[in-house]
Amino acid sequence: MGFLLRLLKLNTRFWRNVWGSIHAPYATYRSLVADDPEQLLVLVGLMAIYFFLVSPLKFRTFHPFLLTINASRLFTTALTTYLGVCFFFLSLGWVLGRKANLRGVMLAWGFTLVPTLTWFFTTSMFYVVLPPPRHETLPGIIFSLLFITFSISLLFWKGLLYYLTLRFALKLDLWRIIGVSIVFFPGLFLFSLWMYAWGIFRVPFV
C-alpha cells in the first residue's frame, strides 16, 4: 500500500510539473531543478510503454522475441542518449565554471523529452488511424496543415525547455547559452545522421 501511495505521489508530481512546463515554464523550471528526481521514473515508464507499443507497427508482426529485441534496442538507445546529453551539459557546465548538479540537469533535460514523447506518440497513433499514403485531397491537406502546426508548437515548447534547462540547471546567461548551442546542435545533427544510417531512429528521440 505504501509503495502504491508513493507511486501515486510521484505520478501526480510528474504531471503537475508537465502542466507547469506548459502554462508557467519559467517558474516551474526554477523549482524543478531542486525537485525529487524519482519522478523521472514516470517518464522512463512512458518511454518503455511507447517503444513496446510501436514495435508491432514497425515490424508488422506480433512475434514476442522480435518485438522484445527491437523495443529493448530502441528504449536502451533513447535512455543512453538522454544520459549522454545530461553528462554533456554537465561537462560543459564545469568547463564554464558553473556549479551544476547531476540531479538538476537530469530533471530539467528529462522534462524536455515530454514534447518529444508526445510527438512520437501522436505520430504513431496517426500512422494507425490515417496510414500512408495520404492523398492530396482537401481532408488530407487540412490534416497535414494541422499536423505541421502541432509539430511546430511542440518544437517551440521543446526549444523553450531547452533554454530553461541551460538557464536554471547550468545557470548560464544568454550569451553562454548561445555558445553551448553552437557546440550542441551540430553534434546533435551528426549523431542523428549516425542513428539514421544505422536504422535506429529516422527522427532522433532527443
C-alpha positions as CSV (number, residue, x, y, z in Angstrom):
1,M,0.0,0.0,0.0
2,G,2.9,2.4,0.9
3,F,4.5,1.7,-2.5
4,L,1.3,2.4,-4.4
5,L,0.8,5.6,-2.5
6,R,4.4,6.7,-3.2
7,L,3.9,5.8,-6.9
8,L,0.8,7.9,-7.0
9,K,2.5,10.9,-5.4
10,L,5.4,10.6,-7.9
11,N,2.9,10.4,-10.8
12,T,1.0,13.4,-9.5
13,R,4.1,15.5,-9.1
14,F,5.3,14.5,-12.6
15,W,2.1,15.5,-14.3
16,R,1.9,18.7,-12.2
17,N,5.4,19.7,-13.5
18,V,4.4,18.8,-17.0
19,W,1.4,21.1,-16.8
20,G,3.6,23.7,-15.2
21,S,6.1,23.5,-18.1
22,I,3.3,24.5,-20.4
23,H,1.4,27.3,-18.6
24,A,4.2,28.6,-16.3
25,P,7.5,27.2,-17.6
26,Y,9.8,29.8,-16.1
27,A,8.5,29.4,-12.5
28,T,8.2,25.6,-12.9
29,Y,11.8,25.1,-14.1
30,R,13.2,27.4,-11.4
31,S,11.9,24.9,-8.8
32,L,12.1,21.8,-10.9
33,V,15.9,21.6,-10.7
34,A,15.7,21.0,-6.9
35,D,12.7,18.6,-7.1
36,D,12.5,14.9,-6.5
37,P,14.4,13.0,-9.3
38,E,12.4,9.9,-8.7
39,Q,9.5,11.4,-10.7
40,L,11.6,10.7,-13.8
41,L,10.6,7.0,-13.3
42,V,7.2,8.0,-14.7
43,L,8.9,9.4,-17.8
44,V,11.1,6.2,-18.2
45,G,7.9,4.1,-17.8
46,L,6.1,6.1,-20.5
47,M,9.1,5.7,-22.8
48,A,9.2,1.9,-22.3
49,I,5.4,1.7,-23.0
50,Y,5.8,3.7,-26.2
51,F,8.7,1.6,-27.6
52,F,6.9,-1.7,-26.8
53,L,3.7,-0.4,-28.4
54,V,5.3,0.9,-31.5
55,S,7.4,-2.2,-32.3
56,P,4.5,-4.1,-33.9
57,L,3.9,-1.1,-36.2
58,K,7.5,-1.1,-37.3
59,F,7.9,-4.8,-37.8
60,R,4.3,-5.6,-38.7
61,T,4.4,-8.7,-36.5
62,F,3.5,-9.8,-33.0
63,H,6.3,-12.2,-32.6
64,P,7.3,-11.7,-29.0
65,F,11.0,-12.3,-29.5
66,L,11.4,-9.8,-32.3
67,L,9.2,-7.2,-30.5
68,T,11.2,-7.6,-27.3
69,I,14.6,-7.3,-29.1
70,N,13.5,-4.2,-31.1
71,A,11.7,-2.5,-28.2
72,S,14.7,-3.1,-25.9
73,R,17.1,-1.7,-28.5
74,L,15.1,1.5,-29.1
75,F,14.5,2.0,-25.4
76,T,18.1,1.5,-24.5
77,T,19.3,3.8,-27.2
78,A,16.8,6.6,-26.1
79,L,17.8,6.2,-22.5
80,T,21.5,6.2,-23.3
81,T,21.1,9.3,-25.5
82,Y,19.3,11.0,-22.6
83,L,22.0,10.2,-20.1
84,G,24.7,11.2,-22.7
85,V,23.1,14.6,-23.2
86,C,22.9,15.1,-19.4
87,F,26.6,14.4,-18.9
88,F,27.4,16.5,-22.0
89,F,25.7,19.5,-20.4
90,L,27.1,18.8,-17.0
91,S,30.7,18.7,-18.5
92,L,30.1,22.0,-20.3
93,G,28.9,23.5,-17.0
94,W,32.1,22.5,-15.3
95,V,34.2,23.9,-18.2
96,L,32.3,27.2,-18.0
97,G,32.8,27.3,-14.2
98,R,29.2,26.7,-13.3
99,K,28.3,24.6,-10.3
100,A,25.7,22.4,-11.9
101,N,24.5,19.2,-10.2
102,L,23.5,16.0,-11.9
103,R,20.0,15.9,-10.3
104,G,19.1,19.3,-11.7
105,V,20.4,18.6,-15.2
106,M,18.6,15.2,-15.3
107,L,15.3,16.6,-14.2
108,A,15.5,19.7,-16.4
109,W,16.5,17.8,-19.5
110,G,14.2,14.9,-18.7
111,F,11.2,17.1,-19.0
112,T,12.3,18.3,-22.4
113,L,11.6,14.7,-23.5
114,V,7.9,15.2,-22.8
115,P,7.2,17.1,-26.0
116,T,9.4,14.6,-27.9
117,L,7.4,11.7,-26.5
118,T,4.2,13.5,-27.2
119,W,5.2,13.9,-30.9
120,F,6.2,10.3,-31.2
121,F,3.0,9.0,-29.6
122,T,0.9,11.2,-31.8
123,T,2.7,10.3,-35.0
124,S,2.4,6.6,-34.2
125,M,-1.3,7.0,-33.5
126,F,-2.0,8.8,-36.8
127,Y,0.0,6.1,-38.5
128,V,-2.7,3.6,-37.4
129,V,-5.7,5.9,-37.8
130,L,-4.6,7.5,-41.1
131,P,-2.0,5.3,-42.6
132,P,0.1,6.5,-45.6
133,P,-0.1,7.1,-48.4
134,R,-2.3,10.2,-47.8
135,H,-3.7,11.6,-51.0
136,E,-3.8,15.3,-51.9
137,T,-7.5,15.7,-51.1
138,L,-8.9,18.5,-49.0
139,P,-9.1,16.4,-45.8
140,G,-5.6,15.3,-46.4
141,I,-4.3,18.8,-46.9
142,I,-6.1,20.0,-43.8
143,F,-4.7,17.1,-41.8
144,S,-1.2,17.9,-43.0
145,L,-1.5,21.6,-42.1
146,L,-2.9,20.8,-38.6
147,F,-0.1,18.2,-38.0
148,I,2.6,20.7,-39.1
149,T,1.2,23.3,-36.8
150,F,1.1,20.8,-34.0
151,S,4.7,19.7,-34.7
152,I,5.9,23.3,-34.7
153,S,4.1,24.0,-31.4
154,L,5.9,21.1,-29.8
155,L,9.2,22.2,-31.3
156,F,8.7,25.6,-29.8
157,W,7.9,24.1,-26.4
158,K,10.9,21.8,-26.7
159,G,13.1,24.8,-27.6
160,L,11.8,26.8,-24.6
161,L,12.5,23.9,-22.2
162,Y,16.0,23.5,-23.7
163,Y,16.7,27.2,-22.9
164,L,15.3,26.8,-19.4
165,T,17.4,23.7,-18.9
166,L,20.6,25.7,-19.6
167,R,19.3,28.7,-17.7
168,F,18.4,27.0,-14.4
169,A,20.3,23.7,-14.4
170,L,23.6,25.2,-15.6
171,K,22.9,28.8,-14.5
172,L,24.1,30.2,-17.9
173,D,23.3,33.6,-19.3
174,L,22.0,34.2,-22.8
175,W,25.4,34.5,-24.5
176,R,26.8,31.3,-22.9
177,I,23.6,29.5,-23.9
178,I,24.2,30.6,-27.5
179,G,27.8,29.4,-27.2
180,V,26.7,26.0,-25.8
181,S,24.1,25.7,-28.6
182,I,26.8,26.3,-31.3
183,V,28.6,23.2,-30.0
184,F,25.5,21.1,-29.1
185,F,23.3,21.4,-32.3
186,P,26.0,20.4,-34.8
187,G,26.9,17.4,-32.6
188,L,23.2,16.5,-32.3
189,F,22.9,16.7,-36.1
190,L,25.8,14.3,-36.7
191,F,24.5,12.0,-34.0
192,S,21.1,12.0,-35.7
193,L,22.7,11.1,-39.1
194,W,24.5,8.3,-37.4
195,M,21.3,6.8,-35.9
196,Y,19.5,7.2,-39.2
197,A,22.4,5.4,-41.1
198,W,22.2,2.5,-38.6
199,G,18.4,2.4,-38.9
200,I,17.7,3.1,-35.3
201,F,15.7,6.3,-35.5
202,R,14.5,8.2,-38.6
203,V,13.7,11.1,-36.3
204,P,16.1,11.3,-33.3
205,F,14.5,10.7,-29.9
206,V,16.2,13.6,-28.1
